[in-house]
Amino acid sequence: MTTEQHPAPGSNRMEKPDWLTLDQQLAVRTAANRLGEEFKGIYGPETIGRFIESSFDQFADRASVTRFLPLLAERWARQRLHALAKVEGLAHTGAPTVLFLCTHNAGRSQMALGFFNHHAGENAIAWSGGSEPGIEVNPAAVEAMAERGIDITSEFPKPWTDEVVRAADVVISMGCGDACPVFPGKRYEDWDIADPAGETLVDVRPIRDEVERRVLTLMSELGLTPVQTGDRA
């Protein structure tokens, strides 16, 4: 395993940039405590602190997300910890896990994630990532998904990490080419889908529809039946 997966003990210092407000610093500490309770008995405070810190650092230089930095760090750290727990055999729901990858994690992979979560519900797990994460999710993609009744405004571009890729059962790449990570024992697919970056809503709609078609096909191949609206929590 990598050093990132097995943090050294005694390094839960949580140092943050001077521009982080006191409220935000408190939010980061609160997030660490919350994750500590959630993963109690699985990972200790040193591991939790390191994952929060490294997740925080991924977004620290993005001015447009500074306000929500603690929340983003907590959400991403939670995902990574769940992935690591699966990799290490410490927790596994038995549900298939699908990872959608593209270059910026701002368009295709976010739409695929939205459709997969919408149609699969709690019957599967889905994540997304990018080789060169953008600053925000493509507004045209957000609007196109909203037309289908799917809200992806809470999503954010992020890189993939070793533990997330290793935890996935299926890895779907869309345009990241040789940059996409490859590990043995996984199902890999490359979806040749146009990049919606810089396109208008009119142009993004057919891309959105193609993404949904492929997601539904993948679900069928995985033995997953689309969840009906009345079946959702």
N, C-alpha and C positions, 0 to 999 in steps of 0.2 A: 504493500500500500504506500501511497505517497505521504509526505510530511503533512500535507493539507488534510488528509483523511485521519491521521493520528497525531493531533497537535501535542506539542511538548507540554508537560504540566507546569503550572506556576506562571503561565503567560497570559492571564486574563486581565491585562492592564487597561484595555478599552480606551486607548489614547485617541483623541479626536482633534480635527483641525480647530484653530482658534475661532473660525467663523461660525462654528456650530453653537447655537444658543443653549443656555442652561436648560431650557425646556426640552430641547432636542437631546441633550446629553442624558437627561433624566429618562426620556423616552427610550433611548438605547439601553440603558441599564434595566428599565422595566421590561423591555423585550427579552433581554437575556434571562431575567428571572422567570418570565412567562414560559420561555422555551425550556428552562431548567425544570419546571414543574411538569411540562408536557412530556419531556424525555427522561423523567426521573427513573432511575433504575436501568437506563440504557446508556446514557452519556453523562459525564460529570460536568461541573461548572467550567473547567478548563477548556474542554472540547466545545461546549456551548459558546463560551466567550470567544474562542478563536474563530468559530464559524460566523458568529455575528460580526466580528471585526473584519474578517476577510470579505464577507458579503458587503459590509458597509464601504470598504475601500474600493470596491468595483464601481460604485456610483458616486464617490466623493468628489470627483472632478467634473460632474455634470450639473452645471448651475441650474438648469431647468427643473431638476428634480430635488433640489436641496431641501425644500420645505417638507417633502415626504420621505426624506432619506432614511430615518429610523424605521418607518413602516416598510419600505422596500427591503431594507436589510433584514428585518425580521422575517418577512414573507419568504425571501430567497433562502435565508439560513434554514428555515423550517423545511423547505423543499429538499435542500441538500442533505439535511440530517435524516429525513425520511429515506432518501436514496441510499445514504451510507448505511443505515440500519438494515436495509434490504440486502445490500451487497455483503455485509458482514453476517447475515443470517440471524440478526437480532430481532427483526420484525418483518413480517410479510403477510399481506392480506390474501394472497392467492390471485388477486385481480391482475390482468395483463397490464403492463406499463408501456406506453408509447411515447417516444420522444420525437418531436418535430423540429427540424433544424433548417435554417436558411442563413443567408449572409448577415443581415442586419436584425433579424428577429423582430421586424417591424411590420411585416405584411403577410406573406404567405404562411409562415409558420404560426403566426398569431391567429390568422383566420382558421387554420387547420385545428389549432388547439381549441378555439371557440366552438367550432362545429363538433369536434370529438367530445368535448365535455357536455355539450348540449344534447347530443344524441345518445351518448353512452351513460350519462348520469354517474351513479356511484358504482357501476359495474366494471369500471376500468379506471386507470390512472393515466393522465397525460401531462407532459411537460413540453417546454419549448426552449430554444436557445439560438444563438447566432455566433458566427465566426468573427464578425466585426459588429457588435451590437450598436444600434443607433441610439438616438437620444429619446425618441418617443415612438409610439406605435403610429403608423401611417394614418392620418386623419381620414383619408378616403376609404381605407380598409375598415376603420371604425364605423364610418357612416354606412358603408355597404353591408356590414354585419348587422347594424341596427335595423336596416330595412328587413332583415330576416328575423328580427326579434331577439337578437343575441348581443348582449352588452359586453364589449371587451375593453371598455375604458379604464378598467382597473389593472389591466395588464401592462407590462413594461419590458423593454428590450433588455436582455441579459445574456452573458456568455454561457456556454455549456461548461460543465466541470467534470472531472474524471469520475467522481462518484455517481453523478447523474447519468452519464452515458453507460457506465457499468451496470446500473440498476435497471436500465430499460430492456424490455424484451424485444421491442421493435424500434428501429431507428429509421425515420423517414427524412431524407435530405431533399432540399429544394434549392439548388443553385449554389451550394457552398463548395461543391467540387472536391478537390483533394484536401481541402481544409477540414472536411468532416472526419471525425474520429472513427476508427475502426477497431473493434474488439472481437475476438472469436466467440462463437456460440450465440450470436445474435442474428436476428432477421433484419436485413438492410434492404431498403427500397429507395430509388432515386426518382422523384416525381419531376418530370419536365413540365414545369408550369411557369408562365410568364411572370416577371417581377413587376408588382404594382407600383414600385417606387416612382414618383413623379407623374403618375397617371391620374386622369380625372375619374370621378365617380362612375361615369358612363363606361370607361374602359376597365375599371376594376370589377364591375359586376360580373362579366363573364369569367374573370379569373376566380372570383369568389365561388361561382357556381361550379367551376371545375374542381376547386378544392373540396367542396362539399361532396361532389360525386365520388371523388377518390377516397374521402374519409368514410363514406358509407360502404364503399367496396371493401376497404380495409376492415371495417367492423364486421362485415359479413364473413370475411375470411378468418377472423378471429373468433367467430361464433357469438358475436355480440348483436343483440336485437335492439334497434333504436327504442329509447324510452319514450313512451307516450306522454303528452302534456299532463294528463291527469295522474300519472304515476310519479311525478316529481314531488320532492319534499316541499 
